[in-house]
Amino acid sequence: MVAKASIIKNYAKADAAGKVDIICKNYSNFIGIVDGYTEGLCYMIENEKAYNRKQSRGDLGVRVQTSGMHSDITADTAINNVITKEAIIACDFSGDVLDGVWRLQLQ
C-alpha cells in the first residue's frame, strides 16, 4: 500500500513528461489501451460516414454494377482508415476527415 501512495505522490509532483514516464513504467499495457481506443474511435467514425453516405443515397443494401465504373473498395477503406487514425492521433480534424459524420456522439 505504501508503494501505491508513493507512486501517487510522485505522479502529482511530476511534470508532463514525468507523468508519462510513470504511466509507461508502471502500466505496461497503457499504450495498448490507448491504441485500442484510437482504433475503436476510427472504426466508429468510418462506419458512421459509410452509414450516412448510404442513407443519403437511399441505398437499399443491394449492390448493382453501374456504367462500367470500377472502384477498389478495399483500398478506399484502407486509405480512409489511415487518414482518420492519423487525424485522431494528431488531434487535427481540419479538412474533410469528419465530413459525413452527423449523428456520432462520443460518450
MOPAC internal coordinates of N, CA, C and O (Angstrom, degrees):
PM7 1SCF
backbone

  N    0.0000 0     0.00 0     0.00 0    0    0    0
  C    1.4500 1     0.00 0     0.00 0    1    0    0
  C    1.5249 1   111.34 1     0.00 0    2    1    0
  O    1.2310 1   121.02 1   146.20 1    3    2    1
  N    1.3316 1   115.66 1   -33.80 1    3    2    1
  C    1.4546 1   119.65 1   179.60 1    5    3    2
  C    1.5313 1   109.92 1   -65.29 1    6    5    3
  O    1.2310 1   120.44 1   144.51 1    7    6    5
  N    1.3365 1   116.77 1   -35.49 1    7    6    5
  C    1.4602 1   120.26 1  -179.71 1    9    7    6
  C    1.5274 1   110.59 1   -63.73 1   10    9    7
  O    1.2310 1   120.21 1   140.33 1   11   10    9
  N    1.3345 1   117.20 1   -39.67 1   11   10    9
  C    1.4611 1   120.54 1   178.55 1   13   11   10
  C    1.5272 1   110.59 1   -63.50 1   14   13   11
  O    1.2310 1   120.45 1   136.02 1   15   14   13
  N    1.3049 1   116.74 1   -43.98 1   15   14   13
  C    1.4622 1   120.53 1   179.88 1   17   15   14
  C    1.5271 1   110.21 1   -63.18 1   18   17   15
  O    1.2310 1   120.53 1   141.70 1   19   18   17
  N    1.3341 1   116.59 1   -38.30 1   19   18   17
  C    1.4571 1   121.06 1   179.43 1   21   19   18
  C    1.5305 1   110.56 1   -65.24 1   22   21   19
  O    1.2310 1   120.08 1   137.78 1   23   22   21
  N    1.3271 1   117.46 1   -42.22 1   23   22   21
  C    1.4652 1   120.89 1   179.16 1   25   23   22
  C    1.5247 1   110.11 1   -63.35 1   26   25   23
  O    1.2310 1   120.69 1   136.65 1   27   26   25
  N    1.3170 1   116.28 1   -43.35 1   27   26   25
  C    1.4651 1   120.68 1  -179.35 1   29   27   26
  C    1.5217 1   110.66 1   -63.42 1   30   29   27
  O    1.2310 1   119.82 1   137.07 1   31   30   29
  N    1.3202 1   117.95 1   -42.93 1   31   30   29
  C    1.4633 1   120.81 1   178.30 1   33   31   30
  C    1.5222 1   111.13 1   -64.50 1   34   33   31
  O    1.2310 1   120.75 1   136.23 1   35   34   33
  N    1.3398 1   116.18 1   -43.77 1   35   34   33
  C    1.4681 1   119.82 1   178.52 1   37   35   34
  C    1.5294 1   111.01 1   -63.02 1   38   37   35
  O    1.2310 1   121.11 1   140.07 1   39   38   37
  N    1.3248 1   115.48 1   -39.93 1   39   38   37
  C    1.4669 1   120.34 1   179.31 1   41   39   38
  C    1.5255 1   110.43 1   -64.06 1   42   41   39
  O    1.2310 1   120.36 1   136.76 1   43   42   41
  N    1.3207 1   116.92 1   -43.24 1   43   42   41
  C    1.4691 1   120.92 1  -179.10 1   45   43   42
  C    1.5305 1   111.46 1   -63.84 1   46   45   43
  O    1.2310 1   120.18 1   145.90 1   47   46   45
  N    1.3186 1   117.27 1   -34.10 1   47   46   45
  C    1.4646 1   121.36 1  -178.61 1   49   47   46
  C    1.5315 1   113.54 1   -82.81 1   50   49   47
  O    1.2310 1   120.50 1   159.94 1   51   50   49
  N    1.3274 1   116.66 1   -20.06 1   51   50   49
  C    1.4685 1   121.07 1  -172.59 1   53   51   50
  C    1.5232 1   112.12 1   -74.96 1   54   53   51
  O    1.2310 1   121.61 1   -26.16 1   55   54   53
  N    1.3372 1   114.53 1   153.84 1   55   54   53
  C    1.4645 1   120.18 1   172.12 1   57   55   54
  C    1.5316 1   108.20 1   -80.04 1   58   57   55
  O    1.2310 1   120.22 1     3.22 1   59   58   57
  N    1.3154 1   117.19 1  -176.78 1   59   58   57
  C    1.4708 1   121.21 1  -175.49 1   61   59   58
  C    1.5339 1   111.85 1   -58.95 1   62   61   59
  O    1.2310 1   120.39 1   134.77 1   63   62   61
  N    1.3293 1   116.87 1   -45.23 1   63   62   61
  C    1.4657 1   120.12 1  -179.85 1   65   63   62
  C    1.5291 1   110.65 1   -65.62 1   66   65   63
  O    1.2310 1   120.47 1   141.48 1   67   66   65
  N    1.3110 1   116.71 1   -38.52 1   67   66   65
  C    1.4628 1   120.73 1   178.19 1   69   67   66
  C    1.5139 1   112.07 1   -65.43 1   70   69   67
  O    1.2310 1   120.42 1   141.55 1   71   70   69
  N    1.3388 1   116.80 1   -38.45 1   71   70   69
  C    1.4668 1   120.66 1   178.18 1   73   71   70
  C    1.5211 1   110.90 1   -64.26 1   74   73   71
  O    1.2310 1   120.74 1   137.25 1   75   74   73
  N    1.3261 1   116.19 1   -42.75 1   75   74   73
  C    1.4659 1   119.69 1   177.72 1   77   75   74
  C    1.5187 1   110.00 1   -62.48 1   78   77   75
  O    1.2310 1   120.28 1   137.79 1   79   78   77
  N    1.3183 1   117.06 1   -42.21 1   79   78   77
  C    1.4621 1   121.76 1   178.80 1   81   79   78
  C    1.5310 1   111.11 1   -61.10 1   82   81   79
  O    1.2310 1   119.94 1   135.72 1   83   82   81
  N    1.3193 1   117.71 1   -44.28 1   83   82   81
  C    1.4745 1   121.63 1   178.81 1   85   83   82
  C    1.5189 1   110.71 1   -62.77 1   86   85   83
  O    1.2310 1   120.41 1   136.23 1   87   86   85
  N    1.3178 1   116.82 1   -43.77 1   87   86   85
  C    1.4667 1   120.39 1   179.65 1   89   87   86
  C    1.5216 1   110.38 1   -61.99 1   90   89   87
  O    1.2310 1   120.14 1   132.89 1   91   90   89
  N    1.3306 1   117.34 1   -47.11 1   91   90   89
  C    1.4685 1   120.78 1  -177.31 1   93   91   90
  C    1.5272 1   112.20 1   -66.04 1   94   93   91
  O    1.2310 1   120.00 1   143.58 1   95   94   93
  N    1.3130 1   117.61 1   -36.42 1   95   94   93
  C    1.4687 1   120.39 1  -179.85 1   97   95   94
  C    1.5260 1   112.57 1   -73.19 1   98   97   95
  O    1.2310 1   120.12 1   144.51 1   99   98   97
  N    1.3199 1   117.38 1   -35.49 1   99   98   97
  C    1.4617 1   120.21 1  -173.51 1  101   99   98
  C    1.5280 1   114.26 1   -99.69 1  102  101   99
  O    1.2310 1   120.52 1   164.93 1  103  102  101
  N    1.2964 1   116.61 1   -15.07 1  103  102  101
  C    1.4668 1   120.77 1   179.95 1  105  103  102
  C    1.5270 1   107.71 1  -130.34 1  106  105  103
  O    1.2310 1   121.26 1   -97.02 1  107  106  105
  N    1.3349 1   115.20 1    82.98 1  107  106  105
  C    1.4643 1   120.87 1  -173.07 1  109  107  106
  C    1.5223 1   113.26 1   -61.74 1  110  109  107
  O    1.2310 1   119.79 1   155.74 1  111  110  109
  N    1.3119 1   118.00 1   -24.26 1  111  110  109
  C    1.4656 1   120.56 1  -178.90 1  113  111  110
  C    1.5267 1   112.40 1   -94.44 1  114  113  111
  O    1.2310 1   119.09 1  -172.25 1  115  114  113
  N    1.3216 1   119.33 1     7.75 1  115  114  113
  C    1.4601 1   122.34 1  -176.70 1  117  115  114
  C    1.5283 1   112.55 1   -60.49 1  118  117  115
  O    1.2310 1   120.61 1   135.09 1  119  118  117
  N    1.3303 1   116.44 1   -44.91 1  119  118  117
  C    1.4677 1   119.85 1  -179.54 1  121  119  118
  C    1.5245 1   109.75 1   -63.72 1  122  121  119
  O    1.2310 1   119.91 1   141.83 1  123  122  121
  N    1.3147 1   117.78 1   -38.17 1  123  122  121
  C    1.4614 1   121.50 1   176.46 1  125  123  122
  C    1.5177 1   111.89 1   -62.59 1  126  125  123
  O    1.2310 1   120.38 1   141.44 1  127  126  125
  N    1.3261 1   116.89 1   -38.56 1  127  126  125
  C    1.4637 1   121.26 1   177.62 1  129  127  126
  C    1.5279 1   110.19 1   -65.31 1  130  129  127
  O    1.2310 1   120.47 1   134.97 1  131  130  129
  N    1.3115 1   116.70 1   -45.03 1  131  130  129
  C    1.4714 1   121.07 1   178.54 1  133  131  130
  C    1.5301 1   109.99 1   -61.94 1  134  133  131
  O    1.2310 1   120.39 1   135.77 1  135  134  133
  N    1.3316 1   116.85 1   -44.23 1  135  134  133
  C    1.4697 1   120.37 1   178.02 1  137  135  134
  C    1.5195 1   111.12 1   -61.22 1  138  137  135
  O    1.2310 1   120.30 1   140.57 1  139  138  137
  N    1.3255 1   117.03 1   -39.43 1  139  138  137
  C    1.4657 1   120.62 1   178.32 1  141  139  138
  C    1.5164 1   112.17 1   -62.56 1  142  141  139
  O    1.2310 1   120.57 1   136.25 1  143  142  141
  N    1.3139 1   116.51 1   -43.75 1  143  142  141
  C    1.4682 1   119.83 1   177.48 1  145  143  142
  C    1.5259 1   111.23 1   -66.02 1  146  145  143
  O    1.2310 1   120.21 1   142.05 1  147  146  145
  N    1.3315 1   117.21 1   -37.95 1  147  146  145
  C    1.4625 1   120.83 1   177.79 1  149  147  146
  C    1.5235 1   110.33 1   -63.05 1  150  149  147
  O    1.2310 1   120.24 1   133.96 1  151  150  149
  N    1.3291 1   117.15 1   -46.04 1  151  150  149
  C    1.4634 1   121.13 1   178.59 1  153  151  150
  C    1.5304 1   110.75 1   -62.75 1  154  153  151
  O    1.2310 1   120.48 1   138.76 1  155  154  153
  N    1.3288 1   116.69 1   -41.24 1  155  154  153
  C    1.4602 1   120.33 1   179.29 1  157  155  154
  C    1.5146 1   112.41 1   -63.32 1  158  157  155
  O    1.2310 1   120.33 1   137.74 1  159  158  157
  N    1.3194 1   116.97 1   -42.26 1  159  158  157
  C    1.4593 1   121.12 1   178.55 1  161  159  158
  C    1.5282 1   110.65 1   -65.75 1  162  161  159
  O    1.2310 1   120.66 1   138.41 1  163  162  161
  N    1.3256 1   116.35 1   -41.59 1  163  162  161
  C    1.4677 1   120.98 1   177.10 1  165  163  162
  C    1.5261 1   109.86 1   -60.54 1  166  165  163
  O    1.2310 1   120.01 1   135.77 1  167  166  165
  N    1.3059 1   117.59 1   -44.23 1  167  166  165
  C    1.4703 1   123.10 1   178.67 1  169  167  166
  C    1.5249 1   110.61 1   -60.42 1  170  169  167
  O    1.2310 1   120.39 1   134.14 1  171  170  169
  N    1.3257 1   116.87 1   -45.86 1  171  170  169
  C    1.4625 1   120.91 1  -179.91 1  173  171  170
  C    1.5351 1   111.08 1   -62.47 1  174  173  171
  O    1.2310 1   120.35 1   135.60 1  175  174  173
  N    1.3115 1   116.93 1   -44.40 1  175  174  173
  C    1.4627 1   120.87 1  -178.48 1  177  175  174
  C    1.5260 1   110.52 1   -64.29 1  178  177  175
  O    1.2310 1   120.25 1   131.05 1  179  178  177
  N    1.3263 1   117.13 1   -48.95 1  179  178  177
  C    1.4619 1   120.06 1  -177.92 1  181  179  178
  C    1.5282 1   111.87 1   -64.81 1  182  181  179
  O    1.2310 1   119.79 1   140.93 1  183  182  181
  N    1.3175 1   118.00 1   -39.07 1  183  182  181
  C    1.4594 1   120.08 1   177.95 1  185  183  182
  C    1.5227 1   112.10 1   -68.58 1  186  185  183
  O    1.2310 1   120.27 1   144.26 1  187  186  185
  N    1.3074 1   117.09 1   -35.74 1  187  186  185
  C    1.4632 1   120.85 1   177.45 1  189  187  186
  C    1.5281 1   110.01 1   -65.89 1  190  189  187
  O    1.2310 1   120.53 1   137.88 1  191  190  189
  N    1.3230 1   116.59 1   -42.12 1  191  190  189
  C    1.4616 1   120.02 1   178.07 1  193  191  190
  C    1.5329 1   110.68 1   -62.54 1  194  193  191
  O    1.2310 1   120.25 1   136.21 1  195  194  193
  N    1.3235 1   117.13 1   -43.79 1  195  194  193
  C    1.4686 1   121.15 1   179.66 1  197  195  194
  C    1.5273 1   110.76 1   -64.50 1  198  197  195
  O    1.2310 1   120.41 1   137.52 1  199  198  197
  N    1.3196 1   116.82 1   -42.48 1  199  198  197
  C    1.4638 1   121.33 1   179.72 1  201  199  198
  C    1.5299 1   110.55 1   -62.00 1  202  201  199
  O    1.2310 1   120.36 1   132.48 1  203  202  201
  N    1.3125 1   116.91 1   -47.52 1  203  202  201
  C    1.4677 1   121.11 1  -179.58 1  205  203  202
  C    1.5226 1   111.98 1   -65.87 1  206  205  203
  O    1.2310 1   120.26 1   143.45 1  207  206  205
  N    1.3431 1   117.10 1   -36.55 1  207  206  205
  C    1.4545 1   120.80 1   177.33 1  209  207  206
  C    1.5341 1   110.11 1   -62.22 1  210  209  207
  O    1.2310 1   120.47 1   135.07 1  211  210  209
  N    1.3303 1   116.70 1   -44.93 1  211  210  209
  C    1.4670 1   120.68 1   179.87 1  213  211  210
  C    1.5188 1   111.43 1   -66.59 1  214  213  211
  O    1.2310 1   120.06 1   139.57 1  215  214  213
  N    1.3185 1   117.50 1   -40.43 1  215  214  213
  C    1.4600 1   121.58 1   179.91 1  217  215  214
  C    1.5222 1   111.25 1   -65.48 1  218  217  215
  O    1.2310 1   120.31 1   140.61 1  219  218  217
  N    1.3111 1   117.01 1   -39.39 1  219  218  217
  C    1.4591 1   119.29 1  -177.97 1  221  219  218
  C    1.5308 1   111.84 1   -69.85 1  222  221  219
  O    1.2310 1   120.36 1   154.44 1  223  222  221
  N    1.3244 1   116.92 1   -25.56 1  223  222  221
  C    1.4642 1   120.84 1   177.63 1  225  223  222
  C    1.5219 1   112.05 1   -89.19 1  226  225  223
  O    1.2310 1   120.08 1   172.17 1  227  226  225
  N    1.3153 1   117.45 1    -7.83 1  227  226  225
  C    1.4546 1   120.43 1  -176.65 1  229  227  226
  C    1.5162 1   111.70 1    72.44 1  230  229  227
  O    1.2310 1   120.52 1  -147.39 1  231  230  229
  N    1.3379 1   116.62 1    32.61 1  231  230  229
  C    1.4593 1   122.25 1  -177.70 1  233  231  230
  C    1.5239 1   110.30 1   -64.64 1  234  233  231
  O    1.2310 1   121.00 1   -51.48 1  235  234  233
  N    1.3096 1   115.69 1   128.52 1  235  234  233
  C    1.4635 1   120.88 1   179.55 1  237  235  234
  C    1.5174 1   112.09 1   -92.36 1  238  237  235
  O    1.2310 1   120.23 1   178.97 1  239  238  237
  N    1.3292 1   117.17 1    -1.03 1  239  238  237
  C    1.4534 1   120.42 1   178.94 1  241  239  238
  C    1.5146 1   113.50 1    93.37 1  242  241  239
  O    1.2310 1   119.69 1  -179.07 1  243  242  241
  N    1.3313 1   118.20 1     0.93 1  243  242  241
  C    1.4574 1   122.42 1   178.75 1  245  243  242
  C    1.5163 1   107.90 1  -103.82 1  246  245  243
  O    1.2310 1   120.39 1   -56.63 1  247  246  245
  N    1.3227 1   116.86 1   123.37 1  247  246  245
  C    1.4599 1   120.32 1  -179.19 1  249  247  246
  C    1.5206 1   109.69 1   -90.78 1  250  249  247
  O    1.2310 1   121.25 1   -46.15 1  251  250  249
  N    1.3100 1   115.22 1   133.85 1  251  250  249
  C    1.4510 1   121.95 1   178.94 1  253  251  250
  C    1.5222 1   107.55 1  -132.70 1  254  253  251
  O    1.2310 1   120.30 1   -48.56 1  255  254  253
  N    1.3330 1   117.03 1   131.44 1  255  254  253
  C    1.4563 1   120.25 1   178.06 1  257  255  254
  C    1.5231 1   108.35 1   -71.27 1  258  257  255
  O    1.2310 1   120.82 1   -49.81 1  259  258  257
  N    1.3086 1   116.03 1   130.19 1  259  258  257
  C    1.4643 1   119.72 1  -177.17 1  261  259  258
  C    1.5146 1   111.24 1  -124.88 1  262  261  259
  O    1.2310 1   120.28 1   -42.18 1  263  262  261
  N    1.2651 1   117.07 1   137.82 1  263  262  261
  C    1.4692 1   128.60 1   168.90 1  265  263  262
  C    1.5240 1   115.28 1    45.60 1  266  265  263
  O    1.2310 1   119.58 1  -148.53 1  267  266  265
  N    1.3082 1   118.40 1    31.47 1  267  266  265
  C    1.4555 1   121.22 1   174.45 1  269  267  266
  C    1.5110 1   115.04 1    68.33 1  270  269  267
  O    1.2310 1   119.65 1  -171.98 1  271  270  269
  N    1.3209 1   118.28 1     8.02 1  271  270  269
  C    1.4625 1   120.69 1   178.03 1  273  271  270
  C    1.5196 1   109.05 1   -78.95 1  274  273  271
  O    1.2310 1   120.84 1   -50.27 1  275  274  273
  N    1.3009 1   116.00 1   129.73 1  275  274  273
  C    1.4612 1   120.91 1   179.05 1  277  275  274
  C    1.5195 1   108.09 1  -116.51 1  278  277  275
  O    1.2310 1   121.52 1   -40.76 1  279  278  277
  N    1.3007 1   114.70 1   139.24 1  279  278  277
  C    1.4534 1   118.72 1   177.21 1  281  279  278
  C    1.5156 1   108.91 1  -131.71 1  282  281  279
  O    1.2310 1   121.05 1   -22.07 1  283  282  281
  N    1.2973 1   115.60 1   157.93 1  283  282  281
  C    1.4520 1   121.64 1   178.49 1  285  283  282
  C    1.5212 1   107.88 1  -105.68 1  286  285  283
  O    1.2310 1   120.85 1   -90.64 1  287  286  285
  N    1.3131 1   115.97 1    89.36 1  287  286  285
  C    1.4614 1   121.52 1  -175.35 1  289  287  286
  C    1.5233 1   111.19 1   -61.40 1  290  289  287
  O    1.2310 1   120.42 1   140.26 1  291  290  289
  N    1.3297 1   116.81 1   -39.74 1  291  290  289
  C    1.4695 1   120.68 1  -179.34 1  293  291  290
  C    1.5214 1   110.89 1   -62.14 1  294  293  291
  O    1.2310 1   120.24 1   133.27 1  295  294  293
  N    1.3160 1   117.14 1   -46.73 1  295  294  293
  C    1.4681 1   120.29 1   179.88 1  297  295  294
  C    1.5175 1   111.12 1   -66.25 1  298  297  295
  O    1.2310 1   120.32 1   137.96 1  299  298  297
  N    1.3321 1   117.00 1   -42.04 1  299  298  297
  C    1.4654 1   120.17 1   178.71 1  301  299  298
  C    1.5248 1   110.92 1   -60.32 1  302  301  299
  O    1.2310 1   120.70 1   136.95 1  303  302  301
  N    1.3269 1   116.26 1   -43.05 1  303  302  301
  C    1.4659 1   121.01 1   179.18 1  305  303  302
  C    1.5215 1   110.89 1   -63.13 1  306  305  303
  O    1.2310 1   120.41 1   134.71 1  307  306  305
  N    1.3249 1   116.81 1   -45.29 1  307  306  305
  C    1.4659 1   120.72 1  -179.74 1  309  307  306
  C    1.5235 1   111.50 1   -62.50 1  310  309  307
  O    1.2310 1   120.48 1   136.58 1  311  310  309
  N    1.3149 1   116.69 1   -43.42 1  311  310  309
  C    1.4707 1   120.66 1   179.93 1  313  311  310
  C    1.5239 1   110.62 1   -63.94 1  314  313  311
  O    1.2310 1   120.20 1   135.06 1  315  314  313
  N    1.3247 1   117.22 1   -44.94 1  315  314  313
  C    1.4667 1   120.76 1   179.20 1  317  315  314
  C    1.5223 1   111.18 1   -62.76 1  318  317  315
  O    1.2310 1   120.28 1   140.43 1  319  318  317
  N    1.3348 1   117.08 1   -39.57 1  319  318  317
  C    1.4687 1   120.21 1   178.91 1  321  319  318
  C    1.5243 1   111.28 1   -64.03 1  322  321  319
  O    1.2310 1   120.09 1   138.13 1  323  322  321
  N    1.3214 1   117.43 1   -41.87 1  323  322  321
  C    1.4660 1   120.85 1   179.50 1  325  323  322
  C    1.5237 1   110.30 1   -65.19 1  326  325  323
  O    1.2310 1   120.40 1   134.93 1  327  326  325
  N    1.3188 1   116.84 1   -45.07 1  327  326  325
  C    1.4688 1   120.28 1  -179.71 1  329  327  326
  C    1.5280 1   110.72 1   -61.92 1  330  329  327
  O    1.2310 1   120.58 1   136.09 1  331  330  329
  N    1.3217 1   116.50 1   -43.91 1  331  330  329
  C    1.4687 1   120.56 1  -179.77 1  333  331  330
  C    1.5175 1   110.93 1   -65.53 1  334  333  331
  O    1.2310 1   120.08 1   135.89 1  335  334  333
  N    1.3324 1   117.45 1   -44.11 1  335  334  333
  C    1.4700 1   120.53 1  -179.52 1  337  335  334
  C    1.5250 1   110.71 1   -62.99 1  338  337  335
  O    1.2310 1   120.09 1   137.34 1  339  338  337
  N    1.3223 1   117.44 1   -42.66 1  339  338  337
  C    1.4684 1   120.13 1   178.41 1  341  339  338
  C    1.5224 1   111.07 1   -63.47 1  342  341  339
  O    1.2310 1   120.08 1   142.37 1  343  342  341
  N    1.3303 1   117.44 1   -37.63 1  343  342  341
  C    1.4667 1   120.79 1   178.26 1  345  343  342
  C    1.5232 1   110.66 1   -65.96 1  346  345  343
  O    1.2310 1   120.43 1   140.57 1  347  346  345
  N    1.3277 1   116.78 1   -39.43 1  347  346  345
  C    1.4645 1   120.65 1   178.99 1  349  347  346
  C    1.5223 1   110.02 1   -64.56 1  350  349  347
  O    1.2310 1   120.54 1   132.88 1  351  350  349
  N    1.3242 1   116.57 1   -47.12 1  351  350  349
  C    1.4690 1   120.25 1  -178.50 1  353  351  350
  C    1.5236 1   111.03 1   -62.99 1  354  353  351
  O    1.2310 1   120.29 1   138.81 1  355  354  353
  N    1.3293 1   117.05 1   -41.19 1  355  354  353
  C    1.4665 1   121.42 1  -179.18 1  357  355  354
  C    1.5256 1   112.88 1   -82.97 1  358  357  355
  O    1.2310 1   120.14 1   170.97 1  359  358  357
  N    1.3372 1   117.34 1    -9.03 1  359  358  357
  C    1.4679 1   122.38 1  -175.52 1  361  359  358
  C    1.5311 1   110.31 1    54.85 1  362  361  359
  O    1.2310 1   120.78 1  -139.67 1  363  362  361
  N    1.3147 1   116.11 1    40.33 1  363  362  361
  C    1.4566 1   122.45 1  -179.99 1  365  363  362
  C    1.5203 1   108.54 1  -125.30 1  366  365  363
  O    1.2310 1   120.71 1   -78.73 1  367  366  365
  N    1.3202 1   116.25 1   101.27 1  367  366  365
  C    1.4525 1   121.67 1  -177.18 1  369  367  366
  C    1.5210 1   111.59 1  -105.26 1  370  369  367
  O    1.2310 1   120.85 1  -154.34 1  371  370  369
  N    1.3336 1   115.99 1    25.66 1  371  370  369
  C    1.4588 1   119.35 1   176.77 1  373  371  370
  C    1.5278 1   108.57 1   -71.16 1  374  373  371
  O    1.2310 1   121.12 1   -13.66 1  375  374  373
  N    1.2884 1   115.45 1   166.34 1  375  374  373
  C    1.4570 1   118.50 1  -176.90 1  377  375  374
  C    1.5143 1   110.07 1    81.05 1  378  377  375
  O    1.2310 1   120.84 1    34.40 1  379  378  377
  N    1.3019 1   116.01 1  -145.60 1  379  378  377
  C    1.4641 1   119.34 1  -175.38 1  381  379  378
  C    1.5226 1   113.36 1  -111.23 1  382  381  379
  O    1.2310 1   119.82 1  -154.35 1  383  382  381
  N    1.3089 1   117.96 1    25.65 1  383  382  381
  C    1.4639 1   121.23 1  -177.69 1  385  383  382
  C    1.5223 1   111.41 1   -59.39 1  386  385  383
  O    1.2310 1   119.87 1   139.38 1  387  386  385
  N    1.3177 1   117.86 1   -40.62 1  387  386  385
  C    1.4598 1   120.72 1  -178.08 1  389  387  386
  C    1.5210 1   113.29 1  -103.29 1  390  389  387
  O    1.2310 1   120.02 1  -168.84 1  391  390  389
  N    1.3380 1   117.58 1    11.16 1  391  390  389
  C    1.4603 1   119.31 1   175.46 1  393  391  390
  C    1.5167 1   109.24 1   -62.55 1  394  393  391
  O    1.2310 1   120.95 1   -47.82 1  395  394  393
  N    1.3024 1   115.78 1   132.18 1  395  394  393
  C    1.4581 1   120.60 1   179.96 1  397  395  394
  C    1.5136 1   113.97 1    93.26 1  398  397  395
  O    1.2310 1   119.93 1  -179.57 1  399  398  397
  N    1.3253 1   117.74 1     0.43 1  399  398  397
  C    1.4664 1   120.98 1   176.97 1  401  399  398
  C    1.5195 1   107.05 1  -100.53 1  402  401  399
  O    1.2310 1   120.92 1   -73.02 1  403  402  401
  N    1.3315 1   115.85 1   106.98 1  403  402  401
  C    1.4700 1   120.25 1  -175.13 1  405  403  402
  C    1.5080 1   112.62 1  -109.36 1  406  405  403
  O    1.2310 1   119.61 1   137.56 1  407  406  405
  N    1.3086 1   118.35 1   -42.44 1  407  406  405
  C    1.4560 1   119.96 1  -170.16 1  409  407  406
  C    1.5155 1   113.83 1  -111.51 1  410  409  407
  O    1.2310 1   119.65 1  -169.66 1  411  410  409
  N    1.3303 1   118.27 1    10.34 1  411  410  409
  C    1.4498 1   121.93 1  -178.68 1  413  411  410
  C    1.5243 1   109.56 1   -70.92 1  414  413  411
  O    1.2310 1   121.04 1   -57.34 1  415  414  413
  N    1.3006 1   115.62 1   122.66 1  415  414  413
  C    1.4649 1   120.48 1   178.48 1  417  415  414
  C    1.5231 1   107.78 1  -122.31 1  418  417  415
  O    1.2310 1   120.71 1   -59.92 1  419  418  417
  N    1.3121 1   116.25 1   120.08 1  419  418  417
  C    1.4580 1   120.40 1   178.94 1  421  419  418
  C    1.5154 1   109.27 1   -84.59 1  422  421  419
  O    1.2310 1   121.53 1   -43.09 1  423  422  421
  N    1.2919 1   114.67 1   136.91 1  423  422  421
  C    1.4728 1   119.63 1  -178.48 1  425  423  422
  C    1.4936 1   110.19 1  -112.82 1  426  425  423
  O    1.2310 1   120.10 1   180.00 1  427  426  425

